[in-house]
């Protein structure tokens, strides 16, 4: 998965969280879905961080993030 694909996936999940959050009352199913999406975001962020580290090693630069 490329960085752009990962970022696109994060955007989709964030939009889903926003939409779901607007509908949440005391519904446990929706609250569980939100927690599930938060975990997915954390996994995607970790994957992006790993990709950046790999790029850093491949390119041999001090900081690929800038």
Residue, then its C-alpha position, 0 to 999 in steps of 0.5 A: x500500500x502506498x503512502x497516498x493509499x494509506x492517507x486516503x484510507x485514513x481520510x475515509x475512516x475519519x469521515x466515517x467516524x464523523x458521520x457515525x459520531x453525529x448519530x451516536x446517542x446511547x447506542x453501544x453498537x455505534x460506540x463500538x464501531x467508533x472504537x474499532x475505527x479509532x484502532x484502524x486509524x492507529x494501525x494506519x498511522x503506524x504503517x505510514x510511520x514504518x513506510x517513512x522509515x523504510x523510505x529513509x533507509x532506502x534514500x539514505x537521507x536524514x529526514x524524509x518527512x520534510 
